[in-house]
Amino acid sequence: MISLRIHPFFCLVLCIILLAGCKQDANPQSKSSLKLWYKSPAQSWEEALPIGNGRIGVMIYGGPVNEHLQLNDDSLWPGDPEEWDDPEGRPADLQKIRELLINGENQEADSLFVDKFSNKSVGRSHQTLGDLKIRWDHTNVTNYRRELDLTTAVSRVSYQANGHQVEEVVFASHPDQAIVMEVTTDAPAGLNGTFQLSRPMDEGHPTASVKAMGNNTLVMTGEITQYGGAFRSKPFPITTGVKFETRLSIDQVNGEVISDGDQLVVNGAKTLRLVIVSNSDYYFDDYKKQNENELEQVQQKSTDELLSAHINDYKTYYNRASLNIAKAGPDTLSTLERLNQVRAGATDLWLETVLFQYGRYLLISSSRPGTNPANLQGLWNPHIMAPWNGDYHLNINLQMNYWLANLTNLDELNEPLFDYIDRLVANGHETARTNFGMRGSFIPHATDLWAPTWLRAPTAYWGCSVGGGGWLMQHYWQHVLFTQDTSFLKERAFPAMHEVAQFYSDWLIEDPRDGYLVSAPSTSPENLFVKSDGAVAATCMGSAMDQQIIHEVFSNYLQACKWLGVTNELQATIQSQLPKLRPGFVLGDDGRILEWDRSYEEHEPGHRHMSHLYEFHPGTAVNKTDQPELFEAVQKTLDYRLAHGGAGTGWSRAWLINLSARLGNGDMAHKHINLLFQKSMYNNLFDSHPPFQIDGNFGFTAGICEMLVQSHAGYIDLLPALPKAYPSGSFTGLKVRGNGEVSAFWENGDIASASLIAKSGGTFRIKNPAPGSDPQFFIGKQKKTLPEENGIYEVTLNKGELLEMTF
């Protein structure tokens, strides 16, 4: 942490913010902590509340009679059979596909691409760890409340049973690698209940066994299988996989605990503490010993000690950024009541604030250094066969999961993503060489825990995409820009970027129609076009997204070479290829951006993907100042998509929020925020595809950041897309490229003050957010005059220096 002396000017700014908050408190809406809370237990998984420590987690139903904790572990996957190898396609097959495309036989190219280079339908899924069921003898339950406090990552359930208070507290500790539950009551008879661990069957096959160990511990052991598995669109039962053990122990209880077969029974306890530890052979060779050690360490600590360590650890991430756009008032409306009001057409800024921090909470809870990256459901999954395998989709979904990391000051939480990408890059060498005859590394559109790099899809339009690797490289490069970490660039980012850039350099061919270098075969993820003869096809000679991704990969690679002082053969080749690359932004007669290589009729004009806008967002190549024509074309393209029903899914709506923010259209962004709540939100505020996909939650939080501060165009742009719905407010701790930390305060739609902390020394450019004003700048106690050109000011700061601004 950087310690800074606060001088009188900053105190004045702080007072202004506090006074503004006092004004808001007079409003009937309320001062409530950032919580999700409900007046009744969850009736379905999509109403339960999630906790997690990055590796293991729980969905808490909060039942006062039948409590249910659905357990999760990010490593629980079926095994990797030796028969699951690369498809049979070889370079000669690739050449045939390209000849078909050149001859205009796109449908034939689709079929051959799938037949030769895809392993078609694959069924191998991330799986649930199981269930803890608790049966209490409570009757006559009143005054019920359950909540999840985002500021502490603690779940609480409270109620009265026959007039006696019962309190349940649950948290997932990262420091102690355990799930901890404490239940207390003032009932004279104490707590009486039974505790059972179980795991669902896999196509009729048992998946775990449970036994008691002593009087106070249950042990569940199992091995992940997938009897409903599939490979190459044929049934393929997987009978081996990750092995795991889960231990549940009831300790620090002042009543009686006994084992009864495969369950524990508690009688007459005024207080009890339940501890769950769980490990697998994916992380530890001796995972059972690891459980033994973790449980022993936890049992030596009091609940207060465990809770304090958990909260302190969590807050090192959570407290870095804040958002205040809501007026405060009493905590009288539950989250569900608020959500239902928004579904009926109301606007609830407090709920938007909660959802913003919920995204940060979910990433902290499902992606910690040393864990697997957040998957399609983050960490939380009740299934043996999850929707879309609960895996890693690389045509936006995994990437969207991490859009918020750098923006909301959670840089380290990218580490699981980078660890995973490194595995993909290593495995992708074989696929690139064997299937395609290329150097470098190929990364497909979808993969799983074992990081295979072969294509998987029974159809070309949604599975035969070659852009996934390039899109992942964007995350390496943006992390470098946000952190200014040269060591990371040299040791982690550049080697991966080199391999992916090498593949694309070899992959490109010359299009005989115009002489440009293009990606072929090429698709626009999950979309189709209609040829003039009415044939519907997916593959073409250089889709907009592929061309944009390759342009970005090449451009960033050359910048990385310059940063590191690298000169090599690939650099020279790319420098010669880049000018010959067909532009990824080509405008049609109506001014819209073409999605494919030519102006085809769109099979689905309102498609959920907006892949042809990739280099606008999440890319950074287009801004209003430098490319006004493209900027206008992006707006036309979005207008057309929306006019035909686009953004029908939660993650797609979240992308629209980000795109609207990049357009500088705050009211458009806020319109889609309301639509996200109205159409794509479960009662526990999980994003609804449907079913649940966590990318919409993460994408929403990133979109709010893009509305409040942007830095992709080479300067810091404060409040670039502030909607009328946010007339006054503030934020702290958002990150900008150059490794700066920004805070700002605005009132009546106008910015009043802002600050910038240089987390590492460097030069920053800041656009005047109030044209016509005369900004005042202070470094330390000294007023500074900064050089200005076209409304953009420039300042060089040393590491730890604070620049303060008033407007």
Order of alpha helices (4+ residues) and beta strands (2+ residues): alpha-beta-beta-beta-beta-alpha-alpha-beta-beta-beta-beta-beta-beta-beta-beta-beta-beta-beta-beta-beta-beta-alpha-alpha-beta-alpha-alpha-beta-alpha-alpha-alpha-beta-alpha-alpha-alpha-beta-beta-beta-beta-alpha-alpha-beta-alpha-alpha-alpha-alpha-beta-beta-beta-beta-beta-beta-beta-beta-beta-beta-beta
